[in-house]
Amino acid sequence: MNSIKHSVLSVAVVAGLAGLAGCSGMSTQDRNTAIGAGVGGVAGSALSGGSALGTVGGAAVGGVIGHEVSKPKR
């Protein structure tokens, strides 16, 4: 069962990296949002023992943080 989780995680990471490769036209804020969501999803999965809710929650929190960190100064 544990090897299945690692396989799924590996596929998700490769798919995420491939998806980001096609985002060259994104703004810095959009790119940081996507990166934050990816990192948050991986962290949420690791902290929750692979729970889908933990993964989605981590992705949401990471995306918000990535978005807010790179907000343009007004």
MODELLER restraints for C-alpha pairs under 7 A, 6 or more apart:
rsr = mdl.restraints
at = mdl.atoms
rsr.add(forms.Gaussian(group=physical.xy_distance, feature=features.Distance(at['CA:29:A'], at['CA:67:A']), mean=5.73, stdev=0.5))
rsr.add(forms.Gaussian(group=physical.xy_distance, feature=features.Distance(at['CA:29:A'], at['CA:70:A']), mean=5.26, stdev=0.5))
rsr.add(forms.Gaussian(group=physical.xy_distance, feature=features.Distance(at['CA:29:A'], at['CA:71:A']), mean=6.49, stdev=0.5))
rsr.add(forms.Gaussian(group=physical.xy_distance, feature=features.Distance(at['CA:30:A'], at['CA:67:A']), mean=6.93, stdev=0.5))
rsr.add(forms.Gaussian(group=physical.xy_distance, feature=features.Distance(at['CA:32:A'], at['CA:66:A']), mean=4.85, stdev=0.5))
rsr.add(forms.Gaussian(group=physical.xy_distance, feature=features.Distance(at['CA:32:A'], at['CA:67:A']), mean=6.11, stdev=0.5))
rsr.add(forms.Gaussian(group=physical.xy_distance, feature=features.Distance(at['CA:32:A'], at['CA:70:A']), mean=6.99, stdev=0.5))
rsr.add(forms.Gaussian(group=physical.xy_distance, feature=features.Distance(at['CA:33:A'], at['CA:63:A']), mean=4.68, stdev=0.5))
rsr.add(forms.Gaussian(group=physical.xy_distance, feature=features.Distance(at['CA:33:A'], at['CA:64:A']), mean=6.71, stdev=0.5))
rsr.add(forms.Gaussian(group=physical.xy_distance, feature=features.Distance(at['CA:33:A'], at['CA:66:A']), mean=4.34, stdev=0.5))
rsr.add(forms.Gaussian(group=physical.xy_distance, feature=features.Distance(at['CA:33:A'], at['CA:67:A']), mean=4.56, stdev=0.5))
rsr.add(forms.Gaussian(group=physical.xy_distance, feature=features.Distance(at['CA:34:A'], at['CA:63:A']), mean=6.25, stdev=0.5))
rsr.add(forms.Gaussian(group=physical.xy_distance, feature=features.Distance(at['CA:36:A'], at['CA:62:A']), mean=4.36, stdev=0.5))
rsr.add(forms.Gaussian(group=physical.xy_distance, feature=features.Distance(at['CA:36:A'], at['CA:63:A']), mean=4.65, stdev=0.5))
rsr.add(forms.Gaussian(group=physical.xy_distance, feature=features.Distance(at['CA:36:A'], at['CA:65:A']), mean=6.61, stdev=0.5))
rsr.add(forms.Gaussian(group=physical.xy_distance, feature=features.Distance(at['CA:36:A'], at['CA:66:A']), mean=4.66, stdev=0.5))
rsr.add(forms.Gaussian(group=physical.xy_distance, feature=features.Distance(at['CA:37:A'], at['CA:59:A']), mean=4.17, stdev=0.5))
rsr.add(forms.Gaussian(group=physical.xy_distance, feature=features.Distance(at['CA:37:A'], at['CA:60:A']), mean=6.11, stdev=0.5))
rsr.add(forms.Gaussian(group=physical.xy_distance, feature=features.Distance(at['CA:37:A'], at['CA:62:A']), mean=4.54, stdev=0.5))
rsr.add(forms.Gaussian(group=physical.xy_distance, feature=features.Distance(at['CA:37:A'], at['CA:63:A']), mean=4.01, stdev=0.5))
rsr.add(forms.Gaussian(group=physical.xy_distance, feature=features.Distance(at['CA:38:A'], at['CA:59:A']), mean=6.08, stdev=0.5))
rsr.add(forms.Gaussian(group=physical.xy_distance, feature=features.Distance(at['CA:39:A'], at['CA:62:A']), mean=6.62, stdev=0.5))
rsr.add(forms.Gaussian(group=physical.xy_distance, feature=features.Distance(at['CA:40:A'], at['CA:58:A']), mean=4.37, stdev=0.5))
rsr.add(forms.Gaussian(group=physical.xy_distance, feature=features.Distance(at['CA:40:A'], at['CA:59:A']), mean=4.43, stdev=0.5))
rsr.add(forms.Gaussian(group=physical.xy_distance, feature=features.Distance(at['CA:40:A'], at['CA:61:A']), mean=6.54, stdev=0.5))
rsr.add(forms.Gaussian(group=physical.xy_distance, feature=features.Distance(at['CA:40:A'], at['CA:62:A']), mean=4.30, stdev=0.5))
rsr.add(forms.Gaussian(group=physical.xy_distance, feature=features.Distance(at['CA:41:A'], at['CA:55:A']), mean=4.61, stdev=0.5))
rsr.add(forms.Gaussian(group=physical.xy_distance, feature=features.Distance(at['CA:41:A'], at['CA:56:A']), mean=6.11, stdev=0.5))
rsr.add(forms.Gaussian(group=physical.xy_distance, feature=features.Distance(at['CA:41:A'], at['CA:58:A']), mean=4.60, stdev=0.5))
rsr.add(forms.Gaussian(group=physical.xy_distance, feature=features.Distance(at['CA:41:A'], at['CA:59:A']), mean=3.95, stdev=0.5))
rsr.add(forms.Gaussian(group=physical.xy_distance, feature=features.Distance(at['CA:42:A'], at['CA:55:A']), mean=6.56, stdev=0.5))
rsr.add(forms.Gaussian(group=physical.xy_distance, feature=features.Distance(at['CA:43:A'], at['CA:58:A']), mean=6.44, stdev=0.5))
rsr.add(forms.Gaussian(group=physical.xy_distance, feature=features.Distance(at['CA:44:A'], at['CA:54:A']), mean=4.81, stdev=0.5))
rsr.add(forms.Gaussian(group=physical.xy_distance, feature=features.Distance(at['CA:44:A'], at['CA:55:A']), mean=4.55, stdev=0.5))
rsr.add(forms.Gaussian(group=physical.xy_distance, feature=features.Distance(at['CA:44:A'], at['CA:57:A']), mean=6.67, stdev=0.5))
rsr.add(forms.Gaussian(group=physical.xy_distance, feature=features.Distance(at['CA:44:A'], at['CA:58:A']), mean=4.27, stdev=0.5))
rsr.add(forms.Gaussian(group=physical.xy_distance, feature=features.Distance(at['CA:45:A'], at['CA:51:A']), mean=5.95, stdev=0.5))
rsr.add(forms.Gaussian(group=physical.xy_distance, feature=features.Distance(at['CA:45:A'], at['CA:54:A']), mean=5.48, stdev=0.5))
rsr.add(forms.Gaussian(group=physical.xy_distance, feature=features.Distance(at['CA:45:A'], at['CA:55:A']), mean=4.40, stdev=0.5))
rsr.add(forms.Gaussian(group=physical.xy_distance, feature=features.Distance(at['CA:48:A'], at['CA:54:A']), mean=5.39, stdev=0.5))
